[in-house]
Amino acid sequence: MFRSKLWDGRKHHLDRMGLRQLVAAYFGYPAIRAYLAVGLASVIAVFLLKGDPLRVTAAVVAAIVIYPTAWYCLHRWVLHSRLLYRSPLTAAVWKRIHFDHHQDPNDLGVLFGALYTTLPTVAVATMPVGWWIGGPAAAFAALAAGVFITCFYEYCHCIQHLAYTPKWRWVRHIKKLHLAHHFHDEQGNFGITNYLCDRLLGTYYVAPRAARSATVFNLGYTEAEAKVYPWVARMTPNFSDARRNPVRESEAA
């Protein structure tokens, strides 16, 4: 249902794409199509359930407020945690949703979050609050807000890695912050479009720090760690070279 010929066995590298090519690849990606479908179905559910307009609106506002905080916590304390690769039960998930992206930030196929992890996470972060505010209609309203925000986040994330200089000053700024996270110090700038939590919790920085983090490309999964926790290494071709990121360092400029 959500398949696209653009993605049938093809690789898409953001450093070789223009904005028009990105738009086509973005809307052709199965997960993005799924998010849009879930969002539309959720909006329809809101109208069918005839929820109170004020409570539905409050649920949407709550989802908008909760989302960046949930993303920050997930990104900082789960995706950048070393716990996931230390278990054979979660190693493959961690590799797919974050290790591979830090290894090659320009690979669009691993930039997008995995649908089987992202959609349940958005639902858990938004629907209970929506239900508490206004029952099932508000829960679906919060879910719709969550998945549409996810689409916005994913598109901004693509722009941050695209070989393209955004015309909007704000987008140029968040792109600079995100590239610093990828090429200078991965223990900061965890936001994608919203860096309030970074500011509040001391992980925000604009100017790259003097020394590049030794784990900016491998997230701490070194060869020494792989000897003890081998599951990600077994799934990574040429793992001994994986610490040397193949992306041009000029992308961080």
C-alpha positions in Angstrom: 0.0 0.0 0.0 2.8 2.5 0.9 5.5 1.2 -1.5 7.1 3.4 -4.1 9.3 2.6 -7.1 11.6 5.3 -5.9 12.6 3.1 -3.0 12.6 -0.4 -4.6 16.2 -1.4 -4.0 17.6 2.1 -4.5 19.9 4.2 -2.4 19.3 7.9 -1.9 22.3 10.1 -0.8 21.4 13.6 0.4 24.8 15.0 -0.5 24.1 14.2 -4.2 20.5 15.4 -4.2 18.8 18.7 -4.9 15.6 20.0 -3.1 13.3 18.8 -5.9 14.8 15.3 -5.7 14.4 15.3 -1.9 10.7 16.2 -2.1 10.1 13.3 -4.4 12.0 10.8 -2.3 10.5 12.2 0.9 6.9 11.7 -0.2 7.8 8.4 -1.8 9.2 6.9 1.4 6.8 4.2 2.8 7.0 5.4 6.4 6.2 9.0 5.5 3.2 7.8 3.5 2.1 5.7 6.5 2.4 8.7 8.9 0.3 10.8 6.6 -2.3 8.1 6.3 -2.5 7.6 10.1 -2.8 11.3 10.6 -5.6 11.6 8.1 -7.4 8.6 9.6 -7.0 10.2 13.1 -8.5 13.5 11.9 -11.5 11.6 10.4 -11.9 9.7 13.8 -12.0 13.0 15.6 -14.9 14.2 13.5 -16.7 10.8 13.7 -16.3 10.7 17.5 -17.7 14.3 17.8 -15.4 15.4 20.6 -15.6 18.7 22.4 -13.8 21.3 20.2 -12.1 22.9 23.2 -10.8 19.6 24.6 -9.7 18.5 21.1 -7.8 21.8 20.7 -6.2 21.4 24.1 -5.1 17.9 23.2 -3.4 19.1 20.0 -1.7 21.9 22.0 -0.5 19.3 24.6 0.9 17.1 21.9 2.8 20.1 20.4 4.3 20.9 23.8 5.1 17.3 24.7 6.6 16.2 21.4 10.0 18.1 21.6 10.5 17.0 25.2 9.7 13.4 24.4 12.1 13.5 21.4 14.9 15.0 23.5 14.6 12.4 26.2 14.4 9.6 23.6 17.3 10.9 21.6 19.6 11.7 24.5 18.9 8.9 27.0 17.8 6.0 24.7 19.3 6.4 21.2 22.6 7.7 22.6 22.6 5.3 25.5 25.0 2.3 25.4 22.4 0.0 26.8 20.7 -0.9 23.5 23.7 -2.4 21.8 24.6 -4.4 24.9 21.6 -6.7 24.4 21.1 -9.1 21.5 17.4 -8.3 21.8 17.8 -4.6 21.0 21.1 -4.4 19.1 19.5 -4.7 15.7 17.0 -2.0 16.5 19.7 0.4 17.7 21.8 -0.2 14.7 18.9 0.5 12.3 17.5 3.6 14.0 20.6 5.4 15.1 24.1 3.8 14.7 23.7 3.6 10.9 22.6 7.2 10.7 25.6 8.4 12.6 27.9 6.2 10.4 26.5 7.7 7.2 24.3 10.8 7.9 23.7 11.3 4.1 22.0 8.0 3.6 18.3 8.9 3.4 17.2 5.4 3.9 18.6 5.3 7.5 17.9 8.9 8.3 14.1 8.3 8.5 13.1 6.6 11.7 11.9 3.0 11.5 8.1 2.9 11.3 7.8 0.0 13.7 9.5 2.0 16.4 8.4 5.6 15.6 4.7 5.1 15.3 4.2 3.3 18.6 6.4 5.9 20.3 4.4 8.8 19.0 1.2 7.0 20.0 2.4 6.4 23.6 3.7 10.0 23.9 0.5 11.6 22.7 -2.7 9.5 23.0 -2.8 9.0 26.8 -2.6 12.7 27.5 -5.2 13.3 24.8 -7.5 10.7 26.3 -7.1 12.3 29.8 -7.9 15.7 28.4 -11.0 14.7 26.4 -11.5 11.1 25.8 -11.1 9.1 22.5 -11.7 12.1 20.2 -9.0 14.1 21.9 -6.7 11.1 21.9 -6.9 10.8 18.1 -6.5 14.5 17.8 -3.2 14.3 19.8 -2.1 11.3 17.7 -2.8 13.3 14.5 -0.8 16.2 15.8 2.1 13.8 16.8 2.3 12.1 13.4 2.1 15.4 11.4 4.8 16.9 13.7 6.9 13.7 13.0 6.5 14.4 9.2 7.7 18.0 9.8 10.6 16.8 11.9 11.7 14.2 9.3 11.6 16.8 6.5 13.6 19.3 8.5 16.0 16.5 9.3 16.5 15.8 5.6 17.1 19.5 4.9 19.8 19.5 7.6 21.8 16.8 5.7 20.9 17.9 2.2 23.6 19.6 0.0 21.5 22.7 0.0 21.7 26.1 1.7 18.2 26.9 3.1 16.9 30.4 2.4 15.1 30.7 5.7 17.5 31.9 8.4 15.9 29.8 11.1 16.4 26.6 9.0 20.0 27.5 8.4 20.5 27.9 12.1 19.0 24.5 13.1 21.0 22.9 10.3 24.2 24.3 11.7 23.3 23.0 15.2 22.4 19.5 13.9 25.5 19.1 11.8 27.6 20.0 14.9 25.8 17.1 16.6 26.9 14.8 13.8 30.4 16.0 13.1 31.7 17.6 16.3 30.1 16.5 19.5 27.2 14.0 19.6 26.5 14.7 23.3 24.8 18.0 22.5 22.2 19.6 20.3 19.8 16.7 20.6 16.8 18.6 19.2 15.8 18.7 15.5 13.7 21.8 15.2 13.3 22.8 18.9 16.4 23.2 21.2 14.6 24.5 24.3 15.4 21.3 26.2 19.0 21.5 25.2 19.2 25.0 26.6 17.5 24.1 29.8 19.6 21.0 30.4 22.9 22.3 29.3 23.5 20.4 26.1 23.0 23.3 23.7 26.0 24.8 21.8 26.5 26.8 18.7 30.2 27.1 18.1 31.8 23.6 17.7 34.0 22.7 20.7 37.7 22.8 20.4 38.2 19.0 20.2 36.0 16.7 18.2 34.4 14.0 20.2 36.2 10.6 19.8 32.8 8.9 19.6 30.9 11.3 17.3 30.7 8.6 14.5 30.4 5.4 16.5 28.4 6.6 19.5 30.7 4.7 21.8 30.5 1.4 20.0 34.2 0.9 19.6 36.1 -2.2 18.6 36.8 -2.8 22.2 33.0 -2.7 23.0 32.3 -4.9 20.0 34.5 -7.7 21.5 32.2 -7.8 24.5 28.9 -7.0 22.7 29.4 -8.3 19.2 25.9 -8.2 17.8 26.0 -4.8 16.0 29.5 -5.6 14.6 28.2 -8.9 13.2 25.5 -7.0 11.3 27.9 -4.2 10.0 30.1 -5.1 7.0 33.7 -4.0 7.3 33.1 -3.1 10.9 36.8 -2.4 11.6 36.5 0.5 9.2 33.2 1.7 10.6 34.7 4.2 13.0 36.1 6.2 10.1 33.0 7.9 8.8 32.8 8.0 5.0 31.0 11.3 4.8 33.1 14.3 3.8 34.0 16.4 6.8 33.2 19.5 4.8 29.5 18.6 5.3 29.9 19.9 8.8 30.8 23.4 7.7 
